[in-house]
Amino acid sequence: MSALQPSAPPAHMHPDEWQARLQLAACYRVFAHLGWTEMIYNHITLRLPASVSGGEKHFLINPFGLHYSEVTASNLVKIDLQGRVLDGSTYPVNPAGFTVHSAIHDGVEGAHCVMHTHTTAGVAVACLQGGLSQSNFYSAQLHDMVAYHDFEGITIHAEETPRLLKSIGTKPAVILRNHGLLAWGATLPQTFAILWTLQRACEIQLATLSMGQPIPVPPQIAAKCTRDALQFNPHHGAGQDVFDALVRQVDRVDASYRS
């Protein structure tokens, strides 16, 4: 059962939009709980269901200027693919942040949620020659799932979009070289599970390299690990149980994101 029990939406809002807002606001608080924040920067975006948007590509994004710990269901901003505000929100949207997200939402089939971080471990591995090492329990679960995109500067230029999409292809875990980590998926919990696994792989690699050279995991073993991993699999919840557990932790500390 989801930790996010249905609650009455505002009178003017579709119930499906309110539920999406609750889930995304909870995710921002989970990121804050985990320390995956970068002051007021970075983004998690979620596409609204067709029942809300009438089939148009509309999204929820954090209000620019607020820390993740200040994001709530009601202050999330609804935007279109061009980043235009659709719900009358007075909060601005960071154009640099949405450039990458809009490209993936529009150009990658099934990318309903996109997450991007600048964690120390993630940026460190993104800056490392060779990138992610196939040498630990977590990286072994991402066999043939990781894409790389070369650094082109601050992501505010739409002209980078075709190259970004070509780099990503269909791989849901992305290392933006010299920049950070990114994940996309069909649902928010699935995307979170992918990003969490990538983040843990980077953390372990960072610790391992501080001591010496890692032991490589053979490709056939890594492929087996990826097949056996449950957290990305829709038949095993696709990360929902893990996400719900973290939401319960957040609720015990501060449930103000539900407002």
Beta strands, then each sheet from edge to edge (+ up, - down):
strand 1: 44-47
strand 2: 59-61
strand 3: 77-79
strand 4: 113-117
strand 5: 146-149
strand 6: 173-176
strand 7: 180-185
sheet 1: 3+ 2- 1+ 4- 7+ 6- 5-
end
